[in-house]
Each structure stands twice: as C-alpha cells, then as structure tokens.
Amino acid sequence: SRDSQARLSFCSVQSSQGQAIWALLENTVPSVGATVDTMIYIRKGKAFVRSEAFFQIVKLLPMPWCWLKVFGLVPLSIRDWLYRKVAHHRYRFFGRSSHCLVPTQKERARFIDA
C-alpha cells in the first residue's frame, strides 16, 4: 500500500454511506456533477474532486509519491482535462485484471460501510 500509515479510508459510491455522501455533495458541490465516475476526497468537511482530490491525496503519501504534488501548480482546467483523459484510458495505461482483488482484513477495516 502506498498509504503505509493508513491515513485514508475508502467508501464505495454504491454503498448506503456512499449514496448518502454523494447526495449531499451533489447538492452542495457543483463541480461534483451528476456522474459518479470521478474520485472525491473529503477532508475536514471539504470535498475535493478530480485532480484536486488526487493532489490532496499525494501530499499524504511518502516519497517519491508526494513529489507529484509539484504538478498541482498546473492550472486546474488543464489538470482536470488530463485527469479525465487518464481516467478514460486507465485500462490501456495500467491494464485490466480478470478478477477483483479481495481485500485483507486490515484493508477491509479502512472501508466505510463495507
């Protein structure tokens, strides 16, 4: 795991908790939009979406991952455009697995509403 200190928790948008969070964000954060195909990071009650979420998360990761935060200086419109391109082509870039990863008990504990 890149997050060796387990500072991040996860929530599936399909879970009941995820649906409640999504409904709240959809009405209060215009940039979330109507689709669920993006990453959302919530810290201290503030929601970050797309590239902003990515850069908030990499700040928490150890080296060399935290070095990616330097790209946060790129204008938001360009970062979000690139985020969408990478998300759209993620299987081409990173491959696709024929099976789902089964989380360990320790990993499962990091999921909200698992």
Buried (B, 14 or more C-beta within 10 A) or exposed (E): EEBEEEEBEBBEEEBEBBBEBBEEBEEEBEBBEEEEEBBBBBEEEEBBBBBBBBBBBBEBBEEEBBEBBEBBEBEBEEBBBBBBEBEEEEEEEEEEEEEEEEEEEEBEEBBEBE
